[in-house]
Amino acid sequence: MASSSSCLQGRIRRVQWLVPFPPGGAVDIYSRLLEPYFSERIGADIVVENMPGAGGSIAATKLRDSAPDGSTLGILNAPGLMAAALTGETNTPNSATDFTILGRIVQQQLVWVTASNSPLRTMDDVLSEAKKRSIVFAVSDAGSTNFVNTVIVSQLLGLDIKCLAGFLGSRETSMAVMRGEADLGSFTFESALDRIESQDLRVLLQVTEKRIAAHPSLDNAALLGGDKGLAAQRANELGRDARQAQADALTMVRFNAAGLLIAAPPKMNEELSRCLDEKLHESLTDPAFQAAAAKVNRSLDIARGAEAQAGIQGVAAEMEKFIPMIREAINKIRK
Amino acid sequence: MVEPILQAAWDGLRLVFSFPNILYPIIGTLLAMVFAFIPGLSGFTLMALAISFTLHWEPLPIMLLFGAFVGGATFMGSITAILFNIPGTTPSAATTLDGYPLAQQGEAKTAIGCSAMSSALGSSFGVLVLILLIPVMRQAILSFGSPEFLMLSIWGLATIAAVIRGSLIKGLAAAGLGFLLSFVGFDPRTAEVRYTFGNDFLREGISVVPILLGVFAIAEMITLSVTGTRTISGSAKVEQLTGSLWRGVQAVFSNFGLFIRSSIIGTVIGMIPAVGGTVASFVAYGQAVQTAKNRDKFGRGDIRGVIAPEAAHDAKDGASLVPTLAFGIPGSEGTALLLGALSLHGLVPGKELMNNQLSLVFVLIWSLFLSNWLTSIIGVALVNQLTRLTVVRTQLLTPIIFALAVLGAYAYKGRIEDVAVAALFGLIGYFMKKFDWSRVPFVMALVLGPLFESNLHITRNLHQLGRINFWTRPLTVALMILTAVTLLLPYVQGIREKRRQRQASEEDSS
């Protein structure tokens, strides 16, 4: 309940918390886990409102256009918004410039997976197979994060791919991989973990510089980034600039790592945003919250607002060099 | 393999029916019934609210409660569909087609009795299939791919021809309009925005719920007002109503073949992720019309037009848990929220849950089963009170129902634009009715359009890439044959009818 030291100082008793995905999904779960801890600290009730649609941009647009008085906050899928912008979607808010970022809750770490019964058991198998035919990749749609990842990382690895697009969500996309309709799919490690552990899917590639987790499923999975990563190796094999490949791989890692952000509308009063940033950080680092997240297998990669905002701004600028490649891939799908 | 399943089933049953556990499905059912009765609210809304309230609960009460939510909402939406032509849940829209005309003829009790029995038995069918599929549910789900989804949508679209009343051209045009509207918003493949005219609201597409509320509920209220109809049933007194609860219940058994076919349709479609009960209800209705010997009364108060969608609609409940439990893929909006509730408690669907916590899974199944029967029993117990509403003067009833429909449109997603959509389609629905344009093909095409479009592109790509061969996929071939039969059946029936009439006239003249 409201206290004299709370950020909103009793002016606002009810905060609308916008979630860009349907209730019950991963993003929604983070919001509901965080709500009691953050609500107590800011002295206002938080009402979670799900506004799915348009890849998260409907909720993001509403958040951007709301009054910056603390009455509306929300959670953003930064890579999703950046992907939409990269693919030419002009109505999508810019996650780097259109919000007051209060903090980051989790980074996303992508993996490439195949069906467990696929003959493609390692990235070497994939590269070898790619010499004979195009590798078929399942993606949801041509504006999605996994499409952008697929296109750019494939180009880094010199892979000729065909995108199989039109699946409703990541679970349906993974079903296409499990059924053998597609060779590969790209998902966040966390979202695919249950299917990996049930041995429906096998991880072939980690779109990271370091191993994602001490999990046995990653024992034989290649790493994309780093000086010994697959991007650098492939650059050497193909006679390309290995350092540039490494830099591009790092850009992709940072793109995904922009993660889920807690945000407020732009031009928020500095004192208010500082206070909310502080309270959010306290909530996220509260041992009780962290225990609750661990209980439901939700990982956390916490960062303060300034750090998270600097991260997005940097990577958004770097990603612009991939725009021609992405637009060309989209045009192929649209033909 | 069978013994552990039977043991888990028994353990689950004991847990559900013990005290105080039994209170959860009872309370959950009552709450779901209230929410489903109010247009625009639904079991989905209740579950979304409940996720927050139950954050710190143990897994067992979560399963008990959410199982009841999934099962409890289904039947009550049919009550408003029958009494007021307002689908309380979107799948109930198919029940309005013959349920409401029955109420207009003073036969609301018959329709409600039929709906209650069909729902309870249909849900039992779905639960039975779910239990039987437990050992093979993963293989069952993996056997359905984009080609099967495509053929299912084509088959559903093919049944449109069977449900067109009156002019074929008008019916097909209505279907075309529904199809066109289904394309508004994001292209599922290319993410291009289509037919939004720069309007943010339309980027997500036009929601089905406000359209249904408009085309059925609001259109009907306008019709009642314009025609000056005194009461919905045409009777001024309850004593003048001719309906019979028992006659409605009996109708399910005397049309048992139809019930079984519809339950199978609901079960199969329920297992397809993200398709939902609306498709199941309308496809079942379409096949009911198509396979009927005498189809003249459909759309005018044919009890078979209540049996089919109700059986399909409820059978889907149990079946929609198959992809949910096997792979964590929701078979409907309700199961999407169920997944969320499970995730919040560290329960991950898939092999882990099915192998190590099967008794908890059975708690969910039995709770769903119990709540389906509870809603039917309670609905039947209230039938006298409910049917009284059909003798209330429409001057009193129409404004209330109109307000509920508007409230329902707004409550769906909290957007005023949805109210505008409902109002617009209310007018469109009124004129469609007035000028004899069938609304059923419009709704069927609207609902089936997205399923058809996305799977058409994926299937085409798969074929071009050489990843599939239609002729080696038995389910695809079976659905192709079914579609061909569906398209040819009207001609065969027409030829038989002409032959019969010729023979009859020859006999008369001799």
Contacts between the chains, C-beta under 8 A, distances in Angstrom:
chain1	res1	chain2	res2	distance
A	22	B	336	6.2
A	23	B	47	7.7
A	23	B	48	4.5
A	23	B	51	6.0
A	23	B	336	7.7
A	23	B	337	5.6
A	23	B	340	5.7
A	24	B	51	6.7
A	24	B	336	5.4
A	24	B	337	4.6
A	24	B	338	7.5
A	24	B	339	5.4
A	24	B	340	1.9
A	24	B	341	6.8
A	24	B	343	7.0
A	25	B	336	7.9
A	25	B	340	6.5
A	26	B	343	7.7
A	28	B	51	8.0
A	28	B	340	6.3
A	29	B	340	6.5
A	29	B	343	5.7
A	29	B	344	5.7
A	32	B	51	6.3
A	32	B	52	6.0
A	32	B	55	6.2
A	32	B	344	6.7
A	33	B	55	7.7
A	33	B	344	7.5
A	35	B	52	7.3
A	36	B	55	7.6
A	48	B	52	6.8
A	49	B	414	7.3
A	50	B	48	7.1
A	51	B	413	8.0
A	52	B	204	7.8
A	53	B	203	6.8
A	53	B	204	3.6
A	54	B	186	6.3
A	54	B	203	4.8
A	54	B	204	5.8
A	55	B	186	7.9
A	55	B	191	7.4
A	57	B	203	7.9
A	58	B	200	7.0
A	58	B	203	6.9
A	58	B	204	6.3
A	61	B	200	6.5
A	84	B	191	7.8
A	87	B	191	6.6
A	89	B	191	7.2
A	89	B	193	7.9
A	91	B	193	7.9
A	91	B	200	6.9
A	91	B	203	7.4
A	134	B	465	7.7
A	136	B	465	5.8
A	136	B	467	6.6
A	141	B	186	7.3
A	141	B	187	7.4
A	141	B	188	5.9
A	141	B	189	5.9
A	141	B	190	6.8
A	141	B	191	4.4
A	142	B	189	6.8
A	142	B	190	4.8
A	142	B	191	4.8
A	143	B	186	7.9
A	143	B	190	8.0
A	143	B	191	3.1
A	144	B	191	7.2
A	162	B	461	7.8
A	162	B	465	6.1
A	164	B	458	6.4
A	164	B	461	5.5
A	164	B	462	7.0
A	164	B	465	7.5
A	165	B	189	4.5
A	165	B	190	7.2
A	165	B	457	7.6
A	165	B	458	7.8
A	165	B	461	8.0
A	166	B	188	5.0
A	166	B	189	4.0
A	166	B	454	4.5
A	166	B	455	7.7
A	166	B	457	4.9
A	166	B	458	4.7
A	167	B	454	7.5
A	167	B	458	7.2
A	168	B	188	7.1
A	168	B	273	7.7
A	168	B	274	5.4
A	168	B	454	7.1
A	169	B	274	7.9
A	171	B	273	7.5
A	171	B	327	6.8
A	171	B	328	6.2
A	171	B	329	4.5
A	172	B	273	6.1
A	172	B	274	7.0
A	172	B	329	6.6
A	175	B	141	7.7
A	175	B	142	7.4
A	175	B	273	7.6
A	175	B	327	6.7
A	175	B	329	6.7
A	176	B	145	7.5
A	176	B	146	7.5
A	176	B	458	7.8
A	178	B	142	6.3
A	179	B	142	5.6
A	179	B	145	5.2
A	180	B	467	7.6
A	181	B	145	6.1
A	181	B	146	6.9
A	181	B	458	7.9
A	181	B	462	5.7
A	181	B	467	5.5
A	181	B	468	7.1
A	182	B	467	7.8
A	194	B	328	6.2
A	194	B	348	4.5
A	194	B	349	7.3
A	194	B	350	5.0
A	194	B	352	7.1
A	195	B	327	7.3
A	195	B	328	7.9
A	195	B	350	6.7
A	197	B	350	7.9
A	197	B	352	6.9
A	198	B	350	4.6
A	198	B	351	3.8
A	198	B	352	6.5
A	199	B	351	7.7
A	200	B	327	7.7
A	200	B	350	7.8
A	295	B	346	5.5
A	296	B	343	6.2
A	296	B	344	5.7
A	296	B	345	6.8
A	296	B	346	4.8
A	297	B	346	6.2
A	297	B	348	7.2
A	330	B	190	6.9
A	333	B	189	6.5
A	333	B	190	5.5
A	334	B	190	4.8
A	334	B	192	7.0
